[in-house]
Amino acid sequence: MAHYIALIHKETGNGYGVLSARARRDGRRRRRAGKQHRRRSVKFLIPTALLVLSLTTAASAAEKLPAYGKTALSITGDVMLSAEKITFGNGKSVAVKKIASGREGKWDPIASGTAKADVYELTKPEDPKLLRGNRLCGSGPVRYVAFFRTDDKLTEMVVFQPKADPFGSDPDRICATYTYGG
């Protein structure tokens, strides 16, 4: 409780208060306690901020692949690839699990040579409806897709025929390819 000494200005009659010595002392104590509280708050905020940052980083582990080729632009749109799902430009997503990482193979049906790809299996085979009513494959539920980097630093997604072995060598096992930049 602050102690005031009331003063009244002689000419105007307006009153104003002046804090007593005791009130000034109490105010200094409160300010010191406030600084200590702020120090404790900062000590709490730093670990909290680090936790939020790590959760954000984990959530942002999804890689955004901007559509680059004509087929990707017109069928899938931009793609978000994470360890658990692939999300297409229209918001549709398919749940996946990685079954091979850095697997050497002939993934591109046109180019000569091999590349290292990450192969994913759709947890529930499907052929989702994407942009403008197009489908990912068009010939039935897709079970496997692979992503690899090209020599041009682009990312290519290879979609396999519904009953095809992604690790086989038959060029007809591939249903569609989509090219992404970045």
ROSE-4610 file (N, C-alpha, C; in Angstrom, 1 decimal, always signed):
// ROSE-4610
residu = [M/M/M/A/A/A/H/H/H/Y/Y/Y/I/I/I/A/A/A/L/L/L/I/I/I/H/H/H/K/K/K/E/E/E/T/T/T/G/G/G/N/N/N/G/G/G/Y/Y/Y/G/G/G/V/V/V/L/L/L/S/S/S/A/A/A/R/R/R/A/A/A/R/R/R/R/R/R/D/D/D/G/G/G/R/R/R/R/R/R/R/R/R/R/R/R/R/R/R/A/A/A/G/G/G/K/K/K/Q/Q/Q/H/H/H/R/R/R/R/R/R/R/R/R/S/S/S/V/V/V/K/K/K/F/F/F/L/L/L/I/I/I/P/P/P/T/T/T/A/A/A/L/L/L/L/L/L/V/V/V/L/L/L/S/S/S/L/L/L/T/T/T/T/T/T/A/A/A/A/A/A/S/S/S/A/A/A/A/A/A/E/E/E/K/K/K/L/L/L/P/P/P/A/A/A/Y/Y/Y/G/G/G/K/K/K/T/T/T/A/A/A/L/L/L/S/S/S/I/I/I/T/T/T/G/G/G/D/D/D/V/V/V/M/M/M/L/L/L/S/S/S/A/A/A/E/E/E/K/K/K/I/I/I/T/T/T/F/F/F/G/G/G/N/N/N/G/G/G/K/K/K/S/S/S/V/V/V/A/A/A/V/V/V/K/K/K/K/K/K/I/I/I/A/A/A/S/S/S/G/G/G/R/R/R/E/E/E/G/G/G/K/K/K/W/W/W/D/D/D/P/P/P/I/I/I/A/A/A/S/S/S/G/G/G/T/T/T/A/A/A/K/K/K/A/A/A/D/D/D/V/V/V/Y/Y/Y/E/E/E/L/L/L/T/T/T/K/K/K/P/P/P/E/E/E/D/D/D/P/P/P/K/K/K/L/L/L/L/L/L/R/R/R/G/G/G/N/N/N/R/R/R/L/L/L/C/C/C/G/G/G/S/S/S/G/G/G/P/P/P/V/V/V/R/R/R/Y/Y/Y/V/V/V/A/A/A/F/F/F/F/F/F/R/R/R/T/T/T/D/D/D/D/D/D/K/K/K/L/L/L/T/T/T/E/E/E/M/M/M/V/V/V/V/V/V/F/F/F/Q/Q/Q/P/P/P/K/K/K/A/A/A/D/D/D/P/P/P/F/F/F/G/G/G/S/S/S/D/D/D/P/P/P/D/D/D/R/R/R/I/I/I/C/C/C/A/A/A/T/T/T/Y/Y/Y/T/T/T/Y/Y/Y/G/G/G/G/G/G]
num = [1/1/1/2/2/2/3/3/3/4/4/4/5/5/5/6/6/6/7/7/7/8/8/8/9/9/9/10/10/10/11/11/11/12/12/12/13/13/13/14/14/14/15/15/15/16/16/16/17/17/17/18/18/18/19/19/19/20/20/20/21/21/21/22/22/22/23/23/23/24/24/24/25/25/25/26/26/26/27/27/27/28/28/28/29/29/29/30/30/30/31/31/31/32/32/32/33/33/33/34/34/34/35/35/35/36/36/36/37/37/37/38/38/38/39/39/39/40/40/40/41/41/41/42/42/42/43/43/43/44/44/44/45/45/45/46/46/46/47/47/47/48/48/48/49/49/49/50/50/50/51/51/51/52/52/52/53/53/53/54/54/54/55/55/55/56/56/56/57/57/57/58/58/58/59/59/59/60/60/60/61/61/61/62/62/62/63/63/63/64/64/64/65/65/65/66/66/66/67/67/67/68/68/68/69/69/69/70/70/70/71/71/71/72/72/72/73/73/73/74/74/74/75/75/75/76/76/76/77/77/77/78/78/78/79/79/79/80/80/80/81/81/81/82/82/82/83/83/83/84/84/84/85/85/85/86/86/86/87/87/87/88/88/88/89/89/89/90/90/90/91/91/91/92/92/92/93/93/93/94/94/94/95/95/95/96/96/96/97/97/97/98/98/98/99/99/99/100/100/100/101/101/101/102/102/102/103/103/103/104/104/104/105/105/105/106/106/106/107/107/107/108/108/108/109/109/109/110/110/110/111/111/111/112/112/112/113/113/113/114/114/114/115/115/115/116/116/116/117/117/117/118/118/118/119/119/119/120/120/120/121/121/121/122/122/122/123/123/123/124/124/124/125/125/125/126/126/126/127/127/127/128/128/128/129/129/129/130/130/130/131/131/131/132/132/132/133/133/133/134/134/134/135/135/135/136/136/136/137/137/137/138/138/138/139/139/139/140/140/140/141/141/141/142/142/142/143/143/143/144/144/144/145/145/145/146/146/146/147/147/147/148/148/148/149/149/149/150/150/150/151/151/151/152/152/152/153/153/153/154/154/154/155/155/155/156/156/156/157/157/157/158/158/158/159/159/159/160/160/160/161/161/161/162/162/162/163/163/163/164/164/164/165/165/165/166/166/166/167/167/167/168/168/168/169/169/169/170/170/170/171/171/171/172/172/172/173/173/173/174/174/174/175/175/175/176/176/176/177/177/177/178/178/178/179/179/179/180/180/180/181/181/181/182/182/182]
x = [+0.9/+0.0/+0.9/+0.7/+1.6/+1.1/+2.0/+1.7/+1.9/+0.9/+1.0/+1.0/+1.7/+1.5/+0.8/-0.3/-1.1/-0.5/-0.3/+0.1/-0.9/-1.2/-2.2/-1.4/-1.5/-0.9/-1.6/-0.8/-1.4/-2.3/-1.9/-2.7/-3.9/-3.6/-4.7/-5.6/-5.1/-5.9/-5.9/-5.1/-5.0/-4.2/-4.6/-3.8/-3.0/-1.9/-1.1/-0.4/-0.1/+0.6/+2.0/+2.8/+4.2/+4.4/+5.1/+5.4/+6.2/+5.8/+6.7/+7.9/+8.8/+10.1/+9.8/+8.8/+8.4/+7.9/+7.0/+6.5/+7.5/+8.5/+9.6/+10.4/+10.7/+11.4/+10.7/+9.4/+8.5/+8.6/+8.5/+8.6/+9.9/+11.0/+12.3/+12.3/+11.7/+11.7/+10.9/+9.8/+9.0/+9.7/+10.4/+11.2/+12.3/+13.0/+14.0/+13.4/+12.3/+11.6/+11.1/+10.7/+10.4/+11.5/+12.7/+13.9/+14.3/+14.2/+14.5/+13.4/+12.2/+11.1/+11.5/+11.9/+12.2/+13.4/+14.4/+15.5/+15.1/+14.2/+13.7/+12.9/+12.1/+11.3/+12.2/+13.3/+14.2/+14.9/+15.2/+15.7/+14.7/+13.5/+12.4/+12.2/+12.3/+12.0/+13.0/+14.2/+15.3/+15.1/+14.9/+14.6/+13.3/+12.3/+11.0/+11.2/+11.9/+12.1/+12.9/+13.9/+14.7/+13.8/+12.9/+12.0/+11.0/+10.5/+9.6/+10.3/+11.6/+12.4/+12.7/+13.0/+13.3/+12.0/+10.8/+9.6/+9.2/+9.5/+9.3/+10.2/+11.4/+12.4/+12.0/+11.5/+11.0/+9.8/+8.9/+7.7/+8.1/+9.1/+9.5/+10.5/+10.7/+11.6/+11.0/+9.8/+9.2/+9.9/+10.2/+10.9/+9.9/+9.9/+9.0/+9.7/+9.0/+9.5/+8.6/+9.0/+8.2/+8.1/+6.9/+6.7/+7.5/+8.2/+9.1/+8.7/+8.5/+8.1/+6.7/+6.3/+4.9/+4.0/+4.4/+3.5/+3.3/+4.3/+4.2/+3.4/+3.6/+2.8/+1.3/+0.9/-0.5/-1.1/-0.4/-1.0/-0.8/+0.4/+0.7/+0.7/+1.2/+1.5/+2.7/+3.0/+4.1/+3.8/+4.9/+4.8/+5.6/+5.0/+5.7/+6.0/+7.3/+7.7/+8.2/+7.6/+8.1/+8.3/+8.8/+9.0/+7.7/+6.6/+5.3/+4.4/+4.5/+3.5/+4.0/+3.3/+3.5/+2.2/+2.4/+1.2/+1.3/+0.3/+0.3/-0.3/-0.2/-0.6/-2.0/-3.0/-4.4/-4.7/-3.7/-3.9/-4.1/-4.3/-4.5/-3.1/-3.1/-1.9/-2.0/-0.9/-0.8/+0.2/-0.1/+0.8/+1.8/+3.1/+4.2/+5.1/+5.9/+7.1/+8.2/+9.4/+10.6/+11.0/+11.3/+11.7/+13.1/+13.6/+15.0/+15.6/+16.8/+17.4/+18.7/+18.9/+20.1/+20.3/+19.2/+19.3/+19.7/+20.8/+21.3/+20.4/+20.1/+19.2/+19.0/+18.3/+17.9/+16.5/+16.4/+15.1/+14.4/+15.2/+14.7/+14.6/+13.4/+13.2/+13.9/+14.2/+14.7/+16.2/+16.7/+18.2/+19.0/+20.2/+21.0/+21.8/+22.2/+22.9/+22.0/+22.6/+21.9/+22.0/+21.1/+21.1/+20.7/+21.0/+20.6/+19.2/+18.3/+16.9/+16.5/+15.5/+14.8/+13.5/+13.2/+12.0/+11.0/+9.7/+8.7/+7.6/+7.0/+5.8/+4.6/+3.5/+2.3/+1.7/+1.4/+0.9/-0.5/-1.2/-2.5/-2.4/-2.3/-2.2/-3.4/-3.1/-4.2/-3.7/-4.6/-4.3/-5.1/-4.6/-5.4/-5.8/-6.9/-7.3/-6.6/-5.9/-5.0/-5.6/-4.7/-5.1/-6.0/-7.0/-7.8/-8.4/-8.6/-9.2/-8.2/-6.9/-5.9/-5.6/-5.1/-4.7/-3.2/-2.6/-1.1/-0.6/-1.3/-0.9/-2.0/-3.2/-4.3/-4.6/-3.7/-4.0/-4.2/-4.6/-4.9/-4.1/-4.4/-3.8/-2.2/-1.6/-0.1/+0.4/+1.5/+2.0/+3.4/+4.2/+5.6/+5.8/+6.6/+7.2/+8.6/+9.4/+10.9/+11.2/+12.1/+12.6/+14.1/+14.6/+16.1/+16.4/+17.7/+18.2/+18.8/+18.5/+19.1/+20.4/+21.1/+22.3/+22.1/+20.9/+20.6/+20.2/+20.4/+20.1/+18.5/+17.8/+16.3/+16.0/+14.8/+14.3/+13.2/+13.3/+12.4/+11.6/+10.3/+9.5/+9.0/+9.3/+8.9/+7.8/+6.7/+5.6/+5.5/+5.4/+5.4/+4.0/+3.9/+2.7/+2.1/+0.8/+0.3/+0.9/+1.2/+1.7/+3.2/+3.9/+5.3/+6.2/+7.4/+8.4/+9.3/+9.4/+10.2/+11.7/+12.2/+13.6/+13.9/+12.9/+13.2/+13.8/+14.1/+14.7/+13.8/+12.6/+11.7/+11.3/+11.6/+11.2/+9.7/+8.9/+7.5/+6.9/+7.7/+7.2/+6.9/+7.3/+7.1/+5.8/+5.0/+3.7/+3.8/+4.6/+4.7/+5.9/+6.5/+7.6/+7.2/+7.6/+7.3/+8.6/+8.9/+10.1/+9.8/+10.7/+10.5/+11.8/+11.7/+12.9/+13.4/+14.5/+14.9/+15.7]
y = [-1.2/+0.0/+1.2/+2.1/+3.3/+4.4/+5.1/+6.2/+7.5/+8.3/+9.6/+10.7/+11.7/+13.0/+13.9/+14.4/+15.2/+16.7/+17.2/+18.6/+19.3/+20.5/+21.3/+22.5/+22.8/+23.9/+25.2/+26.2/+27.3/+28.1/+28.3/+29.2/+28.5/+27.3/+26.6/+25.7/+25.3/+24.4/+22.9/+22.7/+21.3/+20.5/+19.3/+18.4/+17.4/+17.1/+16.0/+15.3/+14.0/+13.3/+13.1/+13.0/+12.7/+11.5/+10.5/+9.3/+9.5/+8.9/+9.0/+8.1/+8.2/+7.5/+6.0/+5.6/+4.2/+3.7/+4.4/+4.0/+3.9/+4.8/+4.7/+3.5/+3.1/+1.9/+0.7/+0.6/-0.5/-0.7/+0.4/+0.4/-0.2/+0.2/-0.4/-1.9/-2.3/-3.8/-4.5/-3.9/-4.5/-4.5/-3.5/-3.4/-4.5/-4.7/-5.7/-7.1/-7.3/-8.6/-8.8/-7.8/-7.9/-8.3/-7.7/-8.1/-9.6/-10.0/-11.4/-12.3/-11.9/-12.7/-12.7/-11.6/-11.6/-12.5/-12.5/-13.5/-14.9/-15.2/-16.6/-16.9/-15.9/-16.1/-16.4/-15.7/-15.9/-17.3/-17.7/-19.1/-20.1/-19.9/-20.8/-20.7/-19.5/-19.3/-19.9/-19.9/-20.4/-21.9/-22.8/-24.2/-24.4/-23.6/-23.7/-23.4/-22.3/-21.9/-23.0/-23.6/-24.6/-25.8/-26.2/-27.3/-27.0/-25.8/-25.4/-25.4/-24.9/-24.9/-26.3/-27.3/-28.6/-29.3/-29.0/-29.6/-29.0/-27.7/-27.1/-27.7/-27.9/-28.5/-29.9/-30.7/-32.0/-32.0/-31.1/-31.0/-30.5/-29.6/-29.1/-30.0/-31.2/-32.2/-32.6/-32.2/-32.5/-31.6/-32.3/-31.6/-31.1/-29.8/-29.3/-29.4/-30.0/-30.2/-29.4/-28.3/-27.5/-28.2/-28.3/-28.9/-28.2/-29.0/-28.4/-28.9/-30.1/-30.6/-30.4/-30.5/-30.3/-31.3/-32.5/-33.5/-33.2/-32.8/-32.5/-31.2/-30.3/-29.0/-29.3/-30.2/-30.4/-31.5/-32.4/-33.6/-33.5/-33.4/-33.5/-32.1/-31.1/-29.8/-30.0/-29.0/-29.1/-30.2/-30.9/-32.1/-31.8/-32.3/-32.3/-33.7/-34.0/-35.4/-35.5/-36.3/-36.5/-38.0/-38.4/-39.8/-40.6/-39.9/-40.6/-40.5/-39.4/-39.2/-38.3/-38.4/-37.5/-36.7/-35.4/-34.5/-33.8/-33.8/-33.3/-31.9/-31.2/-29.8/-29.5/-30.5/-30.2/-30.6/-30.9/-31.2/-32.7/-33.5/-35.0/-35.5/-36.5/-37.1/-38.7/-39.3/-40.8/-41.1/-42.1/-42.5/-43.4/-43.3/-44.1/-44.5/-45.5/-45.9/-46.2/-45.7/-45.9/-47.3/-48.0/-49.4/-49.5/-48.5/-48.5/-47.1/-46.9/-45.6/-45.7/-44.8/-44.8/-46.0/-46.6/-47.9/-47.6/-48.2/-48.0/-48.7/-48.1/-48.7/-47.9/-48.4/-47.7/-47.2/-46.0/-45.5/-44.7/-44.1/-43.2/-44.1/-44.3/-45.1/-44.6/-43.3/-42.7/-42.5/-42.0/-41.8/-43.1/-43.0/-44.2/-44.1/-45.1/-45.1/-45.3/-45.3/-45.6/-44.4/-44.4/-43.4/-44.0/-43.3/-43.8/-43.2/-44.0/-43.5/-44.0/-43.3/-43.7/-44.2/-45.5/-46.1/-46.2/-45.8/-45.8/-46.7/-47.3/-48.2/-47.4/-47.3/-46.7/-47.7/-47.3/-48.2/-48.8/-48.0/-48.5/-48.2/-49.2/-48.9/-48.1/-47.0/-46.2/-45.4/-44.8/-44.0/-42.7/-41.8/-40.6/-39.7/-39.1/-38.1/-36.8/-36.2/-35.1/-33.9/-33.0/-31.8/-32.1/-31.3/-31.4/-32.8/-33.6/-34.9/-36.0/-35.6/-36.6/-37.5/-38.7/-39.6/-39.8/-40.3/-40.4/-41.4/-42.5/-43.5/-43.7/-43.8/-44.0/-45.4/-46.4/-47.8/-48.6/-48.0/-48.8/-48.3/-48.9/-48.5/-48.6/-47.5/-47.5/-48.1/-48.9/-49.5/-48.9/-48.5/-48.1/-46.8/-45.9/-44.7/-44.6/-44.0/-43.8/-42.3/-41.7/-40.4/-40.4/-39.8/-39.7/-38.3/-38.0/-36.7/-37.0/-36.1/-36.2/-35.5/-35.6/-34.9/-33.4/-32.9/-31.5/-30.9/-31.7/-31.3/-31.2/-31.9/-31.9/-33.2/-33.3/-34.5/-35.1/-36.4/-37.1/-38.1/-38.1/-39.1/-40.2/-41.4/-42.5/-43.2/-43.4/-44.2/-45.5/-46.6/-47.9/-48.5/-49.3/-50.0/-50.7/-50.9/-51.5/-52.8/-53.7/-55.0/-55.2/-54.1/-54.1/-54.2/-54.8/-54.8/-53.6/-52.7/-51.5/-51.8/-52.9/-53.2/-54.1/-54.3/-55.1/-54.3/-54.9/-54.2/-54.0/-54.4/-54.2/-52.7/-52.1/-50.7/-50.4/-51.4/-51.2/-51.2/-51.4/-51.4/-50.0/-49.0/-47.6/-47.1/-46.5/-46.0/-44.5/-43.7/-42.3/-41.7/-40.6/-39.9/-38.5/-37.8/-36.4/-35.8/-34.6/-33.8/-32.6/-32.4/-31.3/-30.6/-29.3/-28.4/-28.4/-27.7/-27.4/-28.4]
z = [+0.0/+0.0/+0.0/-1.0/-1.1/-0.1/+0.5/+1.4/+0.7/+0.6/-0.1/+0.9/+0.5/+1.2/+0.3/+0.6/-0.3/-0.2/-1.4/-1.5/-2.4/-2.1/-2.9/-3.4/-4.7/-5.2/-4.7/-4.3/-3.7/-4.6/-5.8/-6.7/-7.4/-7.9/-8.7/-7.8/-6.7/-5.8/-6.3/-7.3/-7.8/-6.8/-6.5/-5.6/-6.3/-5.8/-6.4/-5.2/-5.4/-4.3/-4.5/-3.4/-3.5/-2.6/-3.1/-2.4/-1.1/-0.1/+1.1/+1.0/+1.9/+1.8/+1.8/+2.7/+2.8/+1.4/+0.8/-0.5/-1.6/-1.6/-2.5/-2.3/-1.1/-0.7/-1.2/-0.9/-1.4/-2.9/-3.6/-5.1/-5.6/-4.9/-5.4/-5.2/-4.1/-3.8/-4.9/-5.3/-6.4/-7.7/-8.0/-9.2/-9.2/-8.1/-8.0/-8.2/-7.5/-7.6/-9.1/-9.8/-11.2/-12.1/-11.8/-12.6/-12.3/-11.1/-10.8/-11.5/-11.5/-12.2/-13.7/-14.3/-15.7/-16.0/-15.1/-15.3/-15.2/-14.3/-14.2/-15.5/-16.0/-17.2/-18.4/-18.5/-19.6/-19.5/-18.3/-18.1/-18.5/-18.4/-18.8/-20.3/-20.8/-22.2/-23.2/-22.8/-23.7/-24.0/-22.9/-23.2/-24.0/-23.7/-24.3/-25.8/-26.1/-27.5/-28.3/-27.6/-28.3/-28.6/-27.7/-27.9/-29.1/-29.1/-30.2/-31.5/-31.5/-32.7/-33.2/-32.3/-32.7/-33.2/-32.7/-33.2/-34.5/-34.7/-36.0/-37.0/-36.7/-37.6/-38.0/-37.0/-37.3/-38.2/-38.0/-38.8/-40.2/-40.3/-41.6/-42.3/-41.8/-42.5/-43.9/-44.1/-45.4/-46.5/-47.6/-48.7/-49.7/-50.0/-51.0/-52.4/-53.3/-54.6/-55.6/-56.1/-57.0/-58.4/-58.9/-60.2/-61.3/-62.1/-63.1/-64.6/-64.8/-66.1/-66.4/-67.7/-68.1/-67.4/-67.3/-66.7/-65.2/-64.5/-63.1/-62.9/-63.7/-63.6/-63.9/-64.8/-65.1/-64.3/-63.7/-63.0/-61.5/-61.0/-59.6/-58.9/-59.6/-59.0/-58.1/-57.3/-56.3/-55.4/-54.9/-54.1/-52.8/-51.7/-50.4/-50.0/-49.9/-49.6/-48.2/-47.4/-46.0/-45.8/-44.7/-44.4/-44.3/-44.0/-43.8/-45.0/-45.8/-46.8/-47.9/-49.1/-50.2/-50.4/-50.4/-50.5/-51.9/-52.6/-54.0/-54.0/-55.1/-55.2/-54.9/-55.0/-54.7/-53.3/-52.5/-51.1/-50.8/-51.8/-51.6/-51.2/-50.3/-49.9/-49.9/-49.9/-49.8/-48.7/-47.9/-46.8/-47.5/-47.1/-47.6/-46.6/-46.9/-46.0/-46.9/-46.6/-47.4/-47.2/-48.4/-48.4/-48.9/-49.5/-50.0/-50.0/-49.6/-49.7/-50.4/-51.4/-52.2/-53.1/-53.5/-54.3/-55.7/-56.1/-57.5/-58.5/-59.6/-60.6/-61.8/-62.8/-64.0/-63.8/-63.2/-62.8/-63.9/-64.8/-65.9/-67.1/-67.7/-68.8/-70.1/-70.1/-71.3/-71.3/-70.2/-70.0/-69.9/-70.4/-70.2/-68.9/-68.3/-67.0/-65.9/-64.7/-63.5/-62.5/-61.5/-60.5/-59.2/-58.1/-56.8/-56.4/-56.0/-55.7/-54.3/-53.8/-52.6/-53.1/-52.6/-53.1/-51.9/-52.2/-51.2/-51.6/-50.6/-50.8/-50.2/-51.0/-50.5/-49.5/-48.3/-47.3/-47.7/-48.5/-49.1/-50.6/-51.4/-52.9/-53.3/-54.1/-54.6/-55.8/-56.5/-57.7/-57.5/-56.6/-56.3/-57.4/-57.3/-58.3/-58.0/-58.9/-58.7/-59.5/-59.9/-60.6/-61.9/-62.1/-63.3/-63.5/-62.4/-62.6/-63.0/-63.2/-63.6/-62.5/-62.8/-61.8/-61.9/-60.7/-60.6/-61.7/-61.9/-62.9/-64.0/-63.6/-64.5/-64.9/-64.5/-64.9/-63.6/-62.5/-61.3/-60.1/-59.0/-57.7/-57.8/-57.4/-57.4/-56.1/-56.2/-55.0/-54.6/-55.7/-55.4/-56.2/-55.6/-56.3/-55.9/-56.7/-56.4/-56.7/-55.9/-56.2/-56.4/-57.4/-57.6/-58.2/-58.0/-58.6/-59.9/-60.9/-62.2/-62.3/-63.4/-63.6/-63.6/-64.0/-64.0/-62.7/-61.6/-60.3/-60.1/-60.9/-60.7/-60.0/-59.4/-58.8/-59.7/-59.8/-60.7/-59.8/-60.0/-59.3/-60.4/-60.1/-61.0/-60.3/-61.1/-60.6/-61.3/-60.5/-61.1/-61.4/-62.4/-62.8/-61.5/-61.4/-60.2/-59.8/-60.7/-60.3/-60.6/-60.9/-61.3/-60.0/-60.3/-59.3/-59.5/-58.5/-58.7/-58.9/-58.4/-58.5/-59.7/-60.6/-61.8/-62.8/-64.0/-65.1/-66.3/-66.2/-67.3/-67.4/-68.6/-68.8/-68.7/-69.0/-69.0/-67.6/-66.6/-65.2/-64.8/-65.5/-65.2/-65.8/-65.0/-65.4/-65.8/-65.0/-65.3/-64.6/-65.1/-64.5/-64.4/-63.3/-63.1/-62.6/-63.2/-62.9/-62.0/-61.0/-60.0/-59.9/-59.7/-59.6/-58.2/-58.0/-56.6/-56.1]
